[in-house]
Amino acid sequence: QVQLVESGGGLVQAGGSLRLSCAASGRTRGPYALGWFRQAPGKEREFVAAIPWSADNTYYVDSVKGRFTISRDKNTVYLQMNSLKPEDTAVYYCAARMSPRATIQPYEYDYWGQGTQVTVSS
């Protein structure tokens, strides 16, 4: 079992920045990939970013490329979000996949955090 706890969400004005963190505990010896997803009201859960166990590559949905940066430090994954837009408003979830390779499909992730709310005002 892997437990994931997100933090860092909040309310920010458009153009502002937030940094999300997600700490993994439990069976964290690895290897496992980490990802960020988000879900806005009335919409399906959407892939945002992912990073493999080796951290030698990163993956992003087109809408956040150039604005968001995913990184990891052993068992913690971060999502630096800059130039935030109102359409980034959602609950952001951290997820762990018990494989060294990252994917963009939510069903391929094994463990999920409880989510953290990000609200961007216009």
Number of C-alpha atoms within 10 A of each C-alpha: 9 16 17 23 18 23 18 15 18 14 14 18 14 17 14 14 17 18 16 21 22 26 18 22 14 9 12 15 9 13 14 21 23 32 31 27 22 22 19 16 9 6 9 9 17 18 20 24 26 29 26 23 20 14 18 7 13 14 18 20 14 9 11 17 12 11 13 20 18 24 20 20 9 14 16 16 25 22 23 15 20 17 15 23 19 15 13 20 20 22 18 27 26 31 28 27 24 19 17 16 17 25 20 19 12 17 8 14 20 14 16 21 19 14 22 21 19 22 20 20 16 11
